[in-house]
Amino acid sequence: MKKKPVLHSELVYIVATITMALSVALLTTADFGVSMITGIPYILSLKFPVMTLGMYEYVFQTIMLVVLCIVTKKFRVLYLSAYISSILYSVFLDLIRWLVPFLNPNITAPGSPAMYVRIIMFVTGMVFTSLSVAIYFKVYLYPQIYDFFPKKLCQHFNWNLIKVKRIYDATLFTGSVALSLILFHGFRGIGIGTIIITLVNSVLIGLFSRVIDKHIVLKPIFPKLESKF
C-alpha cells in the first residue's frame, strides 16, 4: 500500500489562507460576481470606499463571531484564533491587491481583461475558494470566521456540515443580493458567477475533502498546541 505524504497542518493552514485571499482577488477582477461569502463586504467596499476590501472583510467577520457566540451561548478564548485567521486573510487580500494592481480594479485604468482571461480567473478563483475551505476543515487551527461559523454551529448542535454549509451559503447569497439592490438598485458584485459558486461550492468542498482524506496525512508541528483546540 502506497504511503501517504505527510504535510504539516500549520503550513497547510498558511497556504490555505493565502490561497483564499488570492481567490477573492481573482474573482473580483474577473467580475462575473464574487462568492456569496464575500459578497456583502465587497458590495460595501464598492459603495463606500473609505476602507479597503480587506478591512470590510474583518469588520464583517467580527460581527459574525459575535452572532455565533450569541447563538451558541458559548465563548472560548481560543475563538479569537479564528479572528486572527480573519485578520491574516484580510491582510493577505489587501497585500495581493496592492502588489498586483491588475488584481485590484479599483486602482487600475478603466477597461476589462479579455473574456477568456476573465473566465480563467473566475474558474481558478472558484476552485481555490473551495480548496481553501476544505483544507480549513481538516486542520486544527481555527479557520477565518466565515468558515469557523458553520463548523462550530455543526459541532455545537451536532448538525451535518455539508448541509449546513449549503444553507449558510444560500443565506449569505440572499443577503448580498438584497444589499446590492438596496445600495445600487441593481446588481453590483453579484452575477452569474455568484450563482455558479453558490450551487457548486459545497460540492467542490466535499470533493476536495475526500481527496485530502484519501491522499494526504496532516500532522501538526506543535502537537501540544493542537491539544488546546
N, C-alpha and C positions, 0 to 999 in steps of 0.2 A: 504493500500500500504506500502510495506516494506521500511523503511527509509534507504537511502544510507549512508554508513560510510563516515565520513569527514576526509580527510588527508590534512596535511599542505604542500603547494606547495614547500616551501623551503627545507623541509626534504625529500620529494619525489625526488626533484632535486638532492640532495646529494646522495641518494640511487641509482638513475639512473646513476650518474657519476661513482660511484664505480662499479656498475654492468657492465657498458660499458667497464671499464678497465679490469675487470675480464674476460669478454667475449673475449677480444683480447688476453689475456694471455692464455686462454683455446684453442683458435683457432690456435695460433702459436705453441703450444705444440702438438695438435692433428696432425698438419702437413698434412692436406688434402688441404690446401690452405686457406689463410686468406680472409676476406671480401674485396670487391673491394675498399672500402673506405680507409682502412688502408694499402692496397697493396703497394702503392708507398713508403711510409715511411719504411715499413717492408723490402722491397727489398733493399732499400738504406742502411738500418742497417746491412743487411747480407753482402753486398758488401764492405761497408766502416764502420767497427765497431769502428769508432773514437768517436761516440756518442751512447747513449742508444736509444732504440726504442722510448721511451717517448720523448726524445729530438728531434728526427727526426719528431715525430708527431706534436709537436707545431711549429716547424720551417715551416713545410709544411702548417699547418693551418694559419700561419701568412701570407704566400703568398696568400692563398685563400681569406683571408679577404681583402687584397689589391685589388685583382681581383674583388671582389664583389663591393667594393666602386667605382672602375673604371667603371664597367658595369652599375651600378645604378646611378652613378654620385651623390652619396649621402654618407655622413658620419655623424654619431652622436657619441658623447662621450660614450653613453650607449652601442655602439657596442663593446667597449672594455670589457664589461662584458662577451661577447662571447669568447674573448681572454682569460679572466680569467678562464672561464669554460674549455677551451682547456688546460691551464696550469694545472688545478686541475686534469683533466683526465690523462694527461701525467705523473704527479707526482704519482697518484694512480697506474698507469700502471707499472711504474718502481719500486714502492714500493712493489706491489704484486709479481712481478718477482724476487725481491730481498729477500723478506720474505719467499717465497715458491720456492726454487731453482728448484723444479720439473717442475714449470711452466716457467722456463727460460732455454730452450735447449742450449743457448749459454754458460752456466756455469755449466751444468751438464755433467756427464760422458757419453761417447758415448753409443748409444742404443736408443731404442724407446719403449714407453709404449705398452702393449698388444693391439691388434687390437680392441677388444671390449671396452677397456678404451679410446682409441683414438676416437672411434665412439661416445661414451657417451660425451666426452669432446667437440667434434665438434657440436653435436646437441644442447648441453647446451649452448655453446658459440653463436651459431646462434640464438637461441631463446632469449638469454639475450641481444644480439645486437638489435634485432627488438623491444623488450620490452622497452629498454632504449630510443630508438629513439621515440617511441610512447609517452612515458612519457615526453620527452623533448618538444614535440609539444603541450603538454597540460598545461605546467607551464609557468608563465610569465617570469621567468628568462631566459635569452638567453642561448641556448644550446651551446656546443662547435661548433666551426666554421664549422665542417663537416656537421652538421645538421642545423646550422643557415643559411648557404649559400643558400640551396634550399628554406628554409622557407621565407627568405627576398626577394628572387627573385620572389616568388609567390605573396607576398604581394605587391611588387613594380609594377609588370606587371599584376597583377590580374590573375594569372595562376592557374591551378588545381595542388594541392600539390602532390597527388599520381602520376599523370602522369609525372610531372617534376622530382619527385624522381626516377622514372624508367629510365628516360633519363640520369639523373645525375649519377646513379649507373652504367649504361652501359658505360658512358664516362670514369669514373674512372677505370672500369674494363679494357677497351681498353688501357688506359694509363699504367696500371700495367703490362699487357701482353707485351706491346711494351718495357717498361723499362726492364723487365726480359729478354727479347730476346736480347736487346742491351748489357746489363751488363753481362749476364751469357750464352748467346747463347743457351738458353733453359728456362725451367720453374722452377723458384725458388720462393716459396711463393705463387705461383699460381697453382691451381689444380682443381680437380673435385669439391672440396668443395667451391671454389670461384664461380664456375658456378652455383652451387646449391643456394648459398647465393644470387647471383645476380638475379636469377629467382624468389626466394620466399621472398626476403627481404621486398619488398613493400607490398606484400600480407599479410605477418605477421604483419607488422606495421599497416596496415588498420584494421586487426582483433583485435589487442591489443587496438587500438584506440577506436573501437566500444565497446569493453569490459569495458574500463575505463569509457567511457561516460555513459554506462548503469548501472554500479555498484558502481562507486566511485564519490564523490564530492571533488574537490580540492579547498581549500581556503588558502589564504596567512596568514602568521603570521604577516606580515607587509603590510597592505593594502595601506599605503601611498607610500611605495616603489613600489608596483605593479603599481600604477597610473603613475609612471615615465616612464614605459616601453610602 
